[in-house]
Amino acid sequence: MSKFSEVLGNSQKLDGGAMFGNVPRALWEKWSTPDEKGRINLACRTFLIENDNENILLETGIGAFFEPKLVDRFGVQTPNQHQLLENLASLDKDPKDIQWVILSHLHFDHAGGLLPTYDEIQQGHEELVFENARFVVSEEAWKRAIDPHPRDQASFIPGLVDKLQASGRLHIVKQGASSPVWPEHIEFIYSHGHTPGHMHTLIQGEKNKLFFAGDLVPGTAWVHLPITMGYDRFPEQVINEKMTMYERAEKEQWEILYTHDPIVACSQIGRNEKNQYIATHKIAKPQRLRF
């Protein structure tokens, strides 16, 4: 039996203009209400996949590792608590119960949950928190994290690649190469417009498929094709990659899993009366839903 659940990590606040690229504020603030600093609320949502006796975690969120100065800069909420681990516990899961952690890329708001809290790090506890898990990342995303471009250098966590490599449990996936590690019901799909080697997990369940959208489509407000982020390397490529994904997602009725939407965890993709792609069949808080 295959089940999936949202597992919320610490949330954050980022500048709305950066999150909506060239969309005018007069438009994007109708979708996401900004605070007095112009920042919008963003979830850092992960997903637990329970398949027979195997527990797979799709990403780890932002975590609580930031020093106070950066906590304020990135609007990290409840910075003294590792919300991901607390919410895993509410599903009766301990970090040691996770066999696989699949990372779409290694930006801090997707991989920071691998680390202990800031206070624990100051006390000398620097080991990765998922002690039994194998960590999965694409070859291109790994290369980018090792040698980032000046434009996105601040998006990576200093020392994280060293910790992953030293764990002995790092599994690097090469695009286009087959792997005996993964069963047939798991497929990786790649996009490169946001960051090189952005790896999306597609899982075939008993009834339908789950697709982890990552930063290709951070939430329902970004489903509309022209909407991209200022953080994207190549916005036009992002649009093309979304279009390619939507064609298959609509046909096969995928459940699209959103990491940054503060309200909606997943939806399907459909079209409105103008033939524009929209989010349909929205689900706010999936908990152990069969798929």
N, C-alpha and C positions, 0 to 999 in steps of 0.2 A: 504494500500500500504506500503510495507517494503522497506526502502532505507538505504544505508550505505555510510559513508564518512570517509576518513582519517582526523584526527585532530592532527597535529603535535604539540608536546610540545617542550621544550628546548632540543636541541641535546647535545651530549656529546662525549668525546674521551676517549677510554680505551686502555690499552696495547694490541696490536694485539696478542702477544703470549698467554696472559691470555684468550683472546676471542676464540682462536683456539686450546687450549689444547695442544695435542702432535703433532699437524701438524707442520712440519718444516716451518720456515719463508720463505724460498725460494719458497714454494708453496703458503702459505696464502697471501703473499704480491702481488701475481698475481690477487687475488680477491679483496683485500682491501689495498689501498696504504697507508703506514704508514707515519706519520710526523717525524720530526727530533728526537722526543722522543720515537718513535716506537709505537705511538698510532694510532688507526684507528677511522674514523668517524662513529658514531652510531646515528641513529634516536632514539627518544623516542616517538613512534607513538601510538596514541590512535585511537579509532574508535567510531563514533557516529552512533547509530542505531535508526532510526526514524520509528516507527511502529504505525500506526494510530495516536493517540494523545500522545504516550509514547516515551520519549527520554531516551535511555540507553547509557551510556558511558562505553566503555570497557577500563579500566585503566585510569591513569592520568599522566603518564610520570614522569620525574624527577623533574619537577617544577623549582622554583628559590629560594628555601629556604636556600640553603647552605651558610655558612659564607665564606668569600673570600679565606681562606686557603684551604678549601675543594673544592671550585669552581675550583681552579687551579689543585688540585689533580685529580679530576674526569673530567676535561676538559669540564665543563658545559659552553655552549655557550649562549650569550646574557643573563648573569646571573641577570641583573636588570629588566628583563621583564618576565612576566608569559606568555610564548608563547602559552600555551594551551588555556588560557582564550582569548587571542587575536585572535587565529584562530577559536575558537568557535564563537566569535563575527562575524567573516567573514561569518559564516553560519547562522547568525541572531539568535544565541542562547546565552542566558545569563546563568551564573552558576545556577541561580534559576530555569531555565527551565528543568534541568536534574532531572529525577525522580529516576534513579538507576545508581550507579557507581559500576561496577563489577570488583573486584581486583583479578587477578590470584594468586598473592602472595604479600607480603608486603615489598619486597626489595625497597630501596629508589628510584631506577630508574623506578619503576612501580607505586609507591604510593606517591611520593614526591609532585606531582601536587595537592594533597589535601590541601596543606598548602599555605598560602600567601607568598609573596616574603620576602627575608631576610630583606629588608628595612622596610616593613610593620610590620614584627615581632618585629623589634627593636623599633618600635613606639607603641607596645602594642597590635597589631591586630593579635591575635593568633587563631582565630576561623577557622574552616574548611571552604573552599571556596564554597562548594556546599551545600547551606543552606537548600534545600528541599529534597535532595537525600537520599535514603537509601543505605548504604554501604554494599556490599556483599563480603564475604570472606569465604574460606573453614575452617572447624574446625581445620584441621591439620596445615594449614598455620597460623592460628591465634595462635595456641599453640606454633608454632616455633617462632613467633614474640615476644611472651611473654617471652619465655625461649630459646633464640637462643644458638646454639653451638658456642664455641669460634672461629671455622673456619669461620662462616658467621655472627658473631655478628655485625661487622662493616657495614653490608648490611642493617641494620634496623635503622629506624629514632627514636632517643630517644623521648619518650613521645607520639608518634603517637597512640599507642594502647590505651592509656589513653584518648586521645581526641576522638577516635572513640567510645569507650565505653560510654563516657560522653555525646555523641551526642544524645543517645537514638534512633539512627537510624541505628544501626549496626545489620546486618542479617547474622548469622553464619550458613553455610550450612554443614551438616554432610554427608560425602560420603555414598552413598547407601540408604539414607533416602529420601522419597518422601516429597514434600513440596507443600501445597496448594497455596503458594505465586506465584509460577512460572507457566505460561501457558505451554501447551503441546509442543509448538514450540521451547522452550528453554530447552537445555539439558546441563548438566555439565559432563565433562570427566576429569579424574584426571591422573596426572603423579607424580612421586616422585623422579626421578633420579636427577633432578636439585635441588629441594628443596621439603620438605615434603608438601603434600597437594596442589601442583600446580594445580590450577583449570582452565580448558579451557572451554570457552563458545562456544556451538554449537547452532546456530540459524537456524531454518528452515524458509526459505522465500517462496514466491509464486513460484519461479522457481528453486532455489537451496539452498545450505546450506553454512553458514559462520562458519569458525572455527578459534578461536583466539589461535594462537600457543604459544604466550608468549615466555618464555626462553627454551621451548622444542626445538623449531626451531626459533632462533632469526631473521633469514633472509635467503635469497636464498642460500648464501654460505654454510649454515649449513643443507641444505636439504639432501645433500649426506650423507648416513647413517653413515659412520665412523667418521664424523666431530662432535666433541663435544667441550664444553668449559672447561677451567681450573677451572671455578667457579662451575661446576657441582659436586654434591656429589658423584654420582656413574655413571661414563661415560658409562659403559656397559649397565646399566639399561636404560639410556637415549636412547641408540641405539635400545634396545628392544622396548621401548615405542614408538619411532618414527616408527619403523617397523609396530607395531600394528595399529597405527594411519593411516599410509600411505595406508595400505590395504583397509581400509574403505574409506578413502578420495579419492583414485583413483577410486574405484568402484562407489561411489556416486557423484563424480565430485565436491567435496567441493572447496570453495574459502578459501585458507589458508591466514590468516591475520598476517602480520609480524610487530612486534613492533620495531625492531632494524635495519632493512635494510635501509640504507640511500637513496636508489633509488626506490626499488620495495615495494609497499604497500601490494600487494596480488598476489597470483597465484594459479593455480591448480597443482596437482601432477601427473606426468606421468613417463615414462621410456624412456631411450635412447636405442641405438642399442646394448649396452652392458648389457641391462636389469637393469641398475642402476636407482634409483629414481632421478628425476630432477624436477625443477620448470618449468611449462609450462603456457601459456596464462597469461603472466605477465601484471599487471596493475600498473602504477606508482603512479597515484594520483586519486583514486576513489572519486568522489564527487556526492553524492546523486544518486548512482547507484541503480536501482531496483534489487532485488534478490529473 
